[in-house]
Amino acid sequence: MHRLHKLLENNQKWSENITREDPQFFQRLSEAQTPEYLWIGCSDSRVPANEIVGLLPGEIFVHRNIANLVVHTDFNCMSVIEFSVAVLKVKHIIVCGHYGCGGVKAALENTSHGLIDNWLYSIKNLYYRNKHRFESLASEEDRHNYLCELNVKQQVKNVAHSHVVQKAWENGQDLTVHGWIYSLKDGMVNDLKYSIHSQADLADEYRVASPNKEDE
């Protein structure tokens, strides 16, 4: 209980500090949230979304899971994307992975890790589809980090392929999906320069038109 009590003390100090700097902060926050960003990141405790980019509560909507995956059968993730796009009207969806990701490392291993093997199966497939790209990489760390980057790019595509995001683009909504990766070694975010701005950036096979659009 001592450790939990410490957390409560920290919370009190945090609340007091913010109120001292901005007496109306929590009143405004309780009335509405208007974030411009959705962050899809890894659950790793060393990668806290708000702190990394210096934003306050209410300024970034966050979804996290092991290895920052966007799986179309994951109703949790899909619901987060739909709410952030259709209701909050975010302008940017950021998929942020991190170097040294344990989930990505587990996907590279031929060892059973239990239930998580099912969750990470798509990363294993991603590796084998791109295995030839890893041949020139000398170290295991380089191969691991490169797969972390490939995984981010794949998840960016998965976000863009979703019907929610494509419908937003059809309706003229200002929305871009970005791929970033974070380094645990120096705390810096690396923009992978991999962004999708509209359906025009997608392969034809992945473009989804609403029924009423097809009839026009």
C-alpha positions, 0 to 999 in steps of 0.5 A, a space after each residue: 500500500 505504501 507504493 500506491 499511497 505515493 502515487 496518490 501523493 504524486 497525483 495531488 502534487 501534479 493537480 496542484 501544480 497545474 492549477 497553480 499555473 492555470 486555475 481554469 485548466 481542469 474546468 475547461 478540460 471537464 467540459 470537452 476535449 478537442 485534440 487534433 491528434 490520435 496517437 497509436 503507440 506501444 503499451 511499453 511503459 517507457 513510451 508515454 505519449 503526452 510526455 514525449 511530445 510535450 502535450 497536456 491532457 486533452 491535447 492528444 487522444 491515445 490508443 496503445 497496445 503491444 507493438 502498436 498494431 492496427 488490426 482490422 478485427 480489433 474492435 477496440 482499436 477500430 472504435 478508437 479510430 472511428 471516435 477520434 475521426 468521426 467525433 473528435 475530428 482529429 487532423 493527424 493520426 500518428 502511429 509511433 513505434 519504438 526501437 527495441 520493441 519487445 513485441 517485435 523481438 518476440 515475433 522474430 523468435 521461433 519460441 512460443 510466448 503464449 497467447 501473444 503469439 496470435 497477436 504478433 503473427 502479423 509482424 512475423 508475416 511482415 518479416 518473412 515477406 520482406 526477409 530479403 531486405 534484412 540480408 545486408 544488415 549485420 547485427 541482430 539489433 539492426 535487423 530488429 530495429 528495421 523490422 520496428 520501422 517496417 511494422 510502423 509503416 504497415 500499421 500506417 497503411 492499415 489505418 489508411 485502409 480502414 473504412 472510417 478513414 477513407 470515408 473521412 477523406 471522401 467527405 473532404 475531412 482534413 486528415 493525415 496518417 503519419 509514421 514515427 518511431 521513438 528511440 529509448 536511448 535518447 528520447 528522440 522521435 524519428 519521423 519516418 517520412 511515411 505519411 498518407 494524406 488521401 485515398 489517392 495515396 493508396 493502391 487501387 486494391 485498398 480503396 473503398 468507396 461508399 455505396 452512394 459514391 459508387 452510384 454517382 
